Amino acid sequence: DRDAPELTRICVFGALSPQGRSVVKGLLADTRKSYEIRATTRRSLNTTPEVQDMIQWDPKRVAFVQADFDDVASCQKAVEGMDGAFLVADDLQETNLKNVDLETEERHVRNTIDACEGSVKHLVFSTMESSEVVNEDLPQNELLELSPKARAAAYARSKKLAVTFVLMPCYSEVFFDLMHVRKDDAGKGKIFLQV
């Protein structure tokens, strides 16, 4: 019954991931308003070429801060003064996921949600459906990967925080990992989807 609050200062957690980069590009391309973007990374701000490259997209509107999902205080500092936040949990560019267990990933998301509660007007959270609910007939070991994201989404619903959930059926990184270029008899590359 009333207009949504004006959101022009946005913190993008996981900004160096493909999804985070797309969010930053989309905000910069939006001609309806001029967004101020605070992007986060765990990496060194001065020695990471991707950080400097993204800042150059629009140095007046894009700034980076260090934020570690294990450190709630650093996440709170990242959202300080921001209207909204975007969260992509598993930043493939910053974390070797083989070395991060799924409970750690869930804790990272919960920490970021805690940092946003009471600080931002709106959080957009890229998550996934509960695999236990969606795939009740599959063996439990095949269900584990998606569950921490769904549990974190349920945790977000328990907070006093406006949240929009972006439910991804398949992350683009995973989809593109399935694609392979093979040469045909004429030596031309063709893209095939590995099934």
Backbone bond lengths (Angstrom), bond angles and torsions (degrees), N, CA, C in turn:
res aa  C-N    CA-C-N  psi(-1)  N-CA   C-N-CA  omega(-1)  CA-C   N-CA-C  phi
1 D - - - 1.444 - - 1.529 112.13 -
2 R 1.312 116.48 2.74 1.451 119.82 174.69 1.520 108.40 -147.34
3 D 1.334 115.27 161.93 1.455 118.85 -179.12 1.521 111.01 -66.11
4 A 1.299 115.45 147.86 1.466 120.35 175.43 1.524 109.06 -67.13
5 P 1.325 117.52 152.22 1.467 119.36 179.94 1.524 111.03 -62.39
6 E 1.306 115.69 147.66 1.458 121.56 177.88 1.527 108.92 -68.89
7 L 1.299 116.17 123.80 1.462 121.23 179.62 1.520 108.08 -117.54
8 T 1.303 117.21 108.18 1.467 119.70 -179.95 1.523 112.83 -124.93
9 R 1.326 117.85 -14.67 1.464 121.37 178.19 1.526 107.48 -109.49
10 I 1.330 115.63 110.37 1.461 121.21 -170.90 1.522 110.62 -120.91
11 C 1.333 115.70 131.23 1.464 122.27 173.28 1.526 107.49 -97.52
12 V 1.326 116.88 128.44 1.467 121.33 179.20 1.526 108.04 -111.67
13 F 1.349 115.44 105.97 1.463 120.90 175.59 1.528 108.59 -80.35
14 G 1.317 116.96 134.99 1.466 120.52 -178.03 1.509 111.23 76.02
15 A 1.331 116.91 37.24 1.473 121.50 -172.87 1.515 113.79 -66.22
16 L 1.325 118.80 -22.48 1.462 119.94 -178.72 1.522 113.25 -86.92
17 S 1.329 117.05 -4.77 1.466 119.56 175.80 1.530 108.21 -74.61
18 P 1.324 118.03 161.07 1.469 119.09 177.04 1.532 112.57 -55.36
19 Q 1.321 117.22 -40.87 1.459 120.64 -179.80 1.538 111.06 -68.64
20 G 1.328 116.36 -43.59 1.462 120.47 178.34 1.519 112.28 -62.34
21 R 1.337 116.04 -42.23 1.470 120.10 177.82 1.531 110.38 -61.05
22 S 1.322 116.89 -40.78 1.470 120.83 178.96 1.523 111.35 -63.15
23 V 1.328 116.90 -38.91 1.464 120.60 178.42 1.527 110.03 -63.63
24 V 1.331 116.71 -45.98 1.469 120.14 179.13 1.527 110.08 -61.00
25 K 1.323 117.58 -45.91 1.476 120.79 178.28 1.518 110.94 -59.97
26 G 1.327 116.83 -43.13 1.465 120.46 -179.49 1.518 112.46 -63.63
27 L 1.331 116.46 -41.84 1.468 119.95 178.61 1.526 110.89 -64.85
28 L 1.334 116.84 -39.96 1.463 119.84 179.05 1.522 111.88 -68.22
29 A 1.326 116.60 -31.59 1.471 120.55 -177.77 1.526 113.10 -81.53
30 D 1.324 117.80 -16.63 1.463 121.68 -178.12 1.528 109.31 -67.83
31 T 1.321 116.48 116.37 1.472 120.85 -177.20 1.527 112.64 -89.12
32 R 1.325 118.24 -4.88 1.464 120.35 -179.57 1.513 112.37 -73.25
33 K 1.321 117.23 -30.82 1.461 121.82 177.36 1.518 109.43 -150.04
34 S 1.306 115.62 165.52 1.454 121.79 179.92 1.530 108.20 -105.61
35 Y 1.331 115.60 108.47 1.453 120.83 -177.54 1.526 111.19 -85.47
36 E 1.316 115.81 142.19 1.459 122.96 167.80 1.520 105.53 -99.76
37 I 1.323 117.04 123.47 1.456 121.16 -172.48 1.522 110.03 -115.65
38 R 1.318 115.12 125.67 1.458 121.76 172.98 1.525 106.05 -109.94
39 A 1.316 116.12 109.07 1.460 121.89 -178.66 1.517 109.13 -95.27
40 T 1.328 116.24 146.83 1.459 119.27 -179.56 1.523 111.31 -115.63
41 T 1.308 114.56 153.56 1.451 122.95 174.27 1.521 108.30 -154.27
42 R 1.320 115.99 155.28 1.459 120.46 172.55 1.522 110.76 -89.02
43 R 1.313 115.76 -14.89 1.459 120.93 -175.45 1.529 111.84 -75.08
44 S 1.310 114.68 168.75 1.461 120.70 175.02 1.530 108.90 -67.61
45 L 1.311 116.86 129.20 1.466 120.71 -176.96 1.521 111.98 -69.17
46 N 1.317 117.41 -32.08 1.464 120.59 -174.65 1.514 114.13 -85.92
47 T 1.326 117.85 -21.23 1.466 119.70 -173.97 1.526 113.24 -113.60
48 T 1.306 117.95 9.30 1.458 120.82 -179.15 1.530 109.55 -105.56
49 P 1.337 117.73 109.63 1.469 120.23 -176.97 1.527 113.60 -57.83
50 E 1.356 117.12 -35.59 1.471 119.86 -179.16 1.521 111.41 -63.60
51 V 1.329 117.43 -32.63 1.458 121.27 178.30 1.527 109.38 -65.39
52 Q 1.331 115.83 -50.44 1.472 119.79 -178.98 1.526 111.13 -63.95
53 D 1.340 116.47 -37.47 1.467 120.40 178.09 1.528 111.15 -61.86
54 M 1.338 117.05 -45.50 1.465 119.91 -178.33 1.526 111.27 -67.56
55 I 1.307 117.81 -37.64 1.469 120.46 177.37 1.521 109.92 -60.08
56 Q 1.328 117.34 -37.11 1.462 121.33 -178.74 1.529 112.88 -67.50
57 W 1.328 118.29 -15.65 1.466 119.84 175.33 1.519 110.17 -58.41
58 D 1.322 116.98 -37.88 1.469 122.59 175.53 1.532 108.13 -167.64
59 P 1.343 117.20 87.65 1.465 120.88 -174.64 1.532 114.40 -59.23
60 K 1.320 117.80 -21.81 1.469 120.01 179.62 1.528 111.44 -80.63
61 R 1.337 117.06 -20.36 1.459 119.44 -173.42 1.525 114.03 -117.82
62 V 1.329 118.70 -13.69 1.461 121.82 -178.00 1.529 109.41 -116.18
63 A 1.323 115.93 124.53 1.463 122.25 175.10 1.518 108.47 -132.59
64 F 1.311 116.94 150.76 1.461 122.39 178.58 1.513 110.50 -112.32
65 V 1.328 115.01 145.28 1.463 122.06 170.08 1.524 107.53 -134.02
66 Q 1.316 116.17 154.56 1.450 119.90 174.89 1.518 109.00 -84.22
67 A 1.307 115.47 133.91 1.462 121.81 175.85 1.516 107.10 -145.86
68 D 1.299 116.00 132.73 1.452 122.52 -179.56 1.524 107.77 -113.74
69 F 1.316 116.88 124.89 1.457 120.79 -178.37 1.531 112.44 -60.63
70 D 1.335 117.90 -20.34 1.464 120.56 176.60 1.524 111.92 -79.38
71 D 1.312 117.32 -12.79 1.461 122.95 -174.43 1.528 109.77 -117.53
72 V 1.341 116.96 98.94 1.467 121.15 -177.55 1.522 110.82 -58.49
73 A 1.329 117.05 -38.33 1.470 120.58 -178.47 1.531 111.42 -61.04
74 S 1.339 117.70 -39.54 1.471 119.49 178.83 1.530 110.95 -68.90
75 C 1.324 117.26 -33.10 1.474 120.84 176.50 1.531 110.27 -70.77
76 Q 1.337 116.50 -38.37 1.468 119.86 176.73 1.522 110.73 -63.43
77 K 1.312 116.18 -40.55 1.463 120.18 178.25 1.531 110.38 -63.74
78 A 1.331 116.30 -37.27 1.468 120.49 -179.96 1.527 112.04 -63.89
79 V 1.341 117.83 -35.50 1.473 119.87 -177.64 1.521 113.06 -93.39
80 E 1.314 117.19 -2.94 1.466 120.53 -179.62 1.528 110.40 -58.69
81 G 1.331 115.95 123.69 1.462 121.34 -179.89 1.516 115.06 80.83
82 M 1.329 117.91 1.82 1.465 121.72 -179.67 1.526 110.29 -91.59
83 D 1.326 116.33 149.85 1.466 121.53 177.02 1.523 111.55 -84.13
84 G 1.318 115.75 -37.98 1.451 120.57 -175.55 1.509 110.82 -144.60
85 A 1.329 115.06 171.18 1.460 120.47 179.23 1.522 109.29 -145.61
86 F 1.325 114.95 150.24 1.458 122.85 172.44 1.526 106.39 -118.56
87 L 1.324 116.69 134.65 1.458 121.22 -178.00 1.512 110.64 -126.24
88 V 1.315 115.68 118.04 1.461 121.02 165.86 1.518 104.97 -110.54
89 A 1.322 116.34 122.07 1.461 120.76 -167.37 1.519 114.21 -74.91
90 D 1.316 118.04 -51.24 1.456 118.95 -173.72 1.515 109.57 -100.87
91 D 1.312 114.98 91.60 1.451 121.28 -178.80 1.518 108.54 -78.47
92 L 1.334 116.03 100.47 1.456 120.97 -175.63 1.525 112.03 -64.67
93 Q 1.318 117.36 -23.50 1.458 120.58 179.68 1.527 111.81 -75.37
94 E 1.330 117.69 -21.27 1.458 120.40 -173.72 1.514 113.49 -111.88
95 T 1.304 117.68 -15.43 1.451 120.53 -173.18 1.519 109.49 -132.02
96 N 1.309 116.13 134.19 1.452 119.78 170.22 1.527 105.60 -82.06
97 L 1.320 116.90 101.29 1.463 120.36 -172.77 1.523 113.06 -61.07
98 K 1.305 117.79 -21.32 1.460 119.27 177.34 1.525 110.25 -66.54
99 N 1.326 116.54 -22.99 1.462 120.64 -179.04 1.528 112.57 -99.40
100 V 1.318 117.99 0.39 1.465 121.51 -179.75 1.520 108.03 -113.51
101 D 1.336 116.24 117.16 1.452 118.34 178.84 1.530 109.04 -76.20
102 L 1.300 115.81 160.40 1.455 121.18 -172.59 1.522 112.52 -68.65
103 E 1.322 117.66 -29.62 1.466 119.55 176.35 1.529 110.30 -67.54
104 T 1.334 116.87 -34.88 1.470 120.54 176.09 1.523 109.72 -64.24
105 E 1.332 116.47 -42.97 1.458 120.05 177.88 1.530 110.63 -59.86
106 E 1.332 116.68 -43.65 1.465 120.05 178.37 1.530 110.66 -62.14
107 R 1.329 116.79 -42.29 1.466 120.44 177.94 1.528 110.91 -61.91
108 H 1.331 117.13 -39.77 1.465 120.97 178.00 1.533 110.64 -59.44
109 V 1.317 116.22 -44.61 1.466 119.95 -179.61 1.523 110.44 -65.88
110 R 1.318 116.76 -44.94 1.472 120.12 178.61 1.534 110.78 -59.69
111 N 1.328 117.53 -42.08 1.460 120.65 178.42 1.524 111.22 -59.75
112 T 1.319 116.17 -41.97 1.467 120.09 -179.54 1.523 110.70 -69.17
113 I 1.316 117.15 -39.85 1.470 120.88 176.08 1.523 109.70 -61.26
114 D 1.330 117.22 -44.50 1.465 120.58 177.41 1.526 111.11 -59.61
115 A 1.322 116.59 -39.72 1.469 120.59 179.47 1.527 111.22 -65.39
116 C 1.323 116.86 -33.66 1.473 121.07 -177.93 1.527 112.57 -78.95
117 E 1.334 116.90 -31.12 1.467 120.09 -177.35 1.527 109.92 -60.67
118 G 1.310 116.23 125.85 1.458 121.77 179.52 1.523 113.52 82.36
119 S 1.338 116.86 -4.55 1.464 120.30 -178.20 1.521 113.03 -111.68
120 V 1.329 117.29 -42.25 1.468 120.39 -177.80 1.526 110.04 -112.35
121 K 1.309 115.51 156.32 1.467 120.46 179.36 1.528 112.03 -80.27
122 H 1.353 116.14 -26.57 1.461 119.13 -175.42 1.527 109.55 -154.76
123 L 1.323 115.77 136.90 1.461 122.79 175.55 1.517 108.38 -117.56
124 V 1.333 116.68 131.83 1.461 122.18 170.41 1.520 105.83 -106.18
125 F 1.325 115.65 122.23 1.463 121.82 -172.69 1.519 109.23 -120.59
126 S 1.326 116.50 118.21 1.453 122.06 176.74 1.521 108.15 -83.46
127 T 1.320 115.82 114.22 1.459 120.77 -172.27 1.524 110.05 -137.81
128 M 1.310 116.46 -167.03 1.465 121.86 178.37 1.524 108.87 -140.08
129 E 1.330 115.05 160.53 1.464 120.52 177.08 1.517 110.23 -67.48
130 S 1.307 115.56 159.01 1.464 120.36 174.75 1.517 108.86 -68.87
131 S 1.309 115.89 119.89 1.465 118.66 -178.68 1.520 111.80 -70.12
132 E 1.338 117.76 -25.57 1.461 119.47 176.98 1.520 110.87 -65.54
133 V 1.323 116.13 -37.02 1.464 120.23 -178.91 1.524 110.71 -78.59
134 V 1.328 116.82 -45.56 1.465 121.17 -175.81 1.517 111.74 -69.43
135 N 1.322 117.11 -37.19 1.462 121.11 -174.07 1.528 111.28 -122.80
136 E 1.292 117.27 58.21 1.461 121.15 -175.37 1.526 113.25 -58.05
137 D 1.332 118.10 -24.45 1.458 120.29 -175.29 1.524 114.03 -89.35
138 L 1.338 118.33 -8.14 1.463 120.36 -178.58 1.526 110.86 -80.97
139 P 1.341 117.06 153.21 1.464 120.04 175.56 1.529 110.39 -60.92
140 Q 1.331 117.55 147.85 1.457 122.65 -175.33 1.519 113.55 -57.07
141 N 1.335 118.92 -37.45 1.459 119.81 -177.76 1.525 112.33 -65.67
142 E 1.321 118.93 -21.23 1.457 121.84 177.22 1.523 111.55 -86.30
143 L 1.332 117.92 -7.95 1.456 121.52 -176.00 1.517 113.39 -98.91
144 L 1.311 117.52 -11.58 1.453 119.83 -168.54 1.516 114.48 -66.10
145 E 1.325 118.56 -33.67 1.459 120.65 -170.13 1.523 113.96 -61.67
146 L 1.316 118.30 -40.49 1.458 120.71 -174.89 1.526 113.11 -86.99
147 S 1.302 118.05 -20.81 1.450 121.45 -172.05 1.527 115.06 -60.70
148 P 1.336 120.84 -41.13 1.472 119.44 -179.64 1.528 112.93 -59.79
149 K 1.315 117.75 -37.23 1.464 120.48 178.00 1.533 110.52 -64.97
150 A 1.327 116.39 -42.81 1.466 120.31 179.93 1.522 110.79 -66.61
151 R 1.334 117.35 -39.99 1.466 120.02 177.27 1.526 110.67 -64.43
152 A 1.332 116.90 -38.40 1.464 120.68 177.66 1.525 110.23 -66.16
153 A 1.330 117.58 -36.20 1.467 120.62 177.12 1.526 110.18 -64.86
154 A 1.333 116.89 -41.05 1.466 120.15 176.48 1.526 110.26 -62.95
155 Y 1.316 116.85 -38.00 1.469 121.47 176.90 1.531 110.12 -62.25
156 A 1.326 116.57 -42.57 1.471 120.42 178.80 1.526 111.12 -61.38
157 R 1.339 116.88 -36.69 1.466 120.68 179.22 1.530 111.81 -65.82
158 S 1.332 116.97 -22.56 1.461 120.30 -179.25 1.533 112.52 -83.73
159 K 1.323 117.31 -5.71 1.462 122.24 -176.17 1.528 110.73 -95.94
160 K 1.315 115.00 161.04 1.469 120.39 173.82 1.518 107.38 -87.29
161 L 1.325 113.86 78.17 1.450 121.64 -172.57 1.518 108.66 -154.14
162 A 1.334 116.99 128.98 1.460 120.16 174.65 1.524 107.81 -75.13
163 V 1.345 116.15 123.25 1.460 120.80 -175.57 1.525 109.70 -130.93
164 T 1.319 115.63 136.65 1.455 122.23 168.38 1.513 106.74 -112.30
165 F 1.324 117.07 129.57 1.459 121.46 -179.43 1.521 109.31 -100.89
166 V 1.315 116.24 128.70 1.460 122.68 172.84 1.521 105.53 -101.60
167 L 1.323 116.47 112.03 1.463 121.16 -176.78 1.524 109.48 -98.92
168 M 1.314 114.79 113.40 1.456 121.05 -176.22 1.530 110.25 -95.64
169 P 1.332 118.47 122.96 1.461 118.91 175.31 1.519 111.07 -70.34
170 C 1.327 116.52 -30.71 1.462 121.64 178.32 1.518 107.09 -159.14
171 Y 1.322 117.32 126.57 1.457 119.69 176.97 1.521 109.77 -67.26
172 S 1.308 116.66 143.61 1.461 120.64 -178.36 1.520 111.74 -57.34
173 E 1.353 117.07 -36.52 1.465 119.61 179.68 1.516 110.96 -59.16
174 V 1.339 116.27 -41.50 1.460 120.95 -179.71 1.519 109.92 -67.65
175 F 1.334 116.56 -43.67 1.473 120.78 179.88 1.527 110.22 -59.72
176 F 1.344 117.16 -47.65 1.457 120.11 -177.72 1.523 112.13 -69.56
177 D 1.330 117.62 -26.55 1.463 119.94 174.40 1.530 111.28 -65.48
178 L 1.331 116.75 -25.61 1.461 120.79 179.23 1.523 112.53 -78.57
179 M 1.326 116.40 -15.16 1.461 120.21 -176.32 1.527 109.52 -91.10
180 H 1.314 114.84 138.59 1.459 120.60 -179.42 1.524 109.06 -133.97
181 V 1.328 115.67 145.10 1.463 120.45 175.75 1.517 107.44 -95.92
182 R 1.318 115.45 126.28 1.465 121.00 175.74 1.517 107.90 -123.21
183 K 1.301 116.31 145.67 1.463 121.61 178.64 1.530 109.08 -85.28
184 D 1.341 114.90 136.50 1.452 118.05 174.52 1.529 108.36 -88.45
185 D 1.327 118.02 -174.94 1.471 122.18 -177.18 1.518 112.32 -61.46
186 A 1.322 117.75 -26.83 1.464 121.42 -179.63 1.527 111.59 -86.78
187 G 1.343 117.16 0.92 1.463 120.56 178.55 1.519 114.10 83.10
188 K 1.325 115.94 8.54 1.461 119.48 178.52 1.525 109.61 -90.34
189 G 1.333 115.43 143.02 1.451 120.24 179.68 1.507 111.65 -80.93
190 K 1.295 116.82 134.32 1.449 122.32 174.69 1.520 107.56 -126.91
191 I 1.317 115.57 145.91 1.468 120.21 -179.37 1.516 108.75 -93.98
192 F 1.315 115.29 130.35 1.453 121.99 178.16 1.507 108.80 -123.12
193 L 1.300 116.56 145.44 1.447 122.10 176.14 1.526 108.25 -93.69
194 Q 1.317 115.63 121.12 1.467 120.35 179.26 1.514 108.77 -79.89
195 V 1.317 117.71 125.02 1.450 121.25 -179.57 1.506 109.40 -115.29
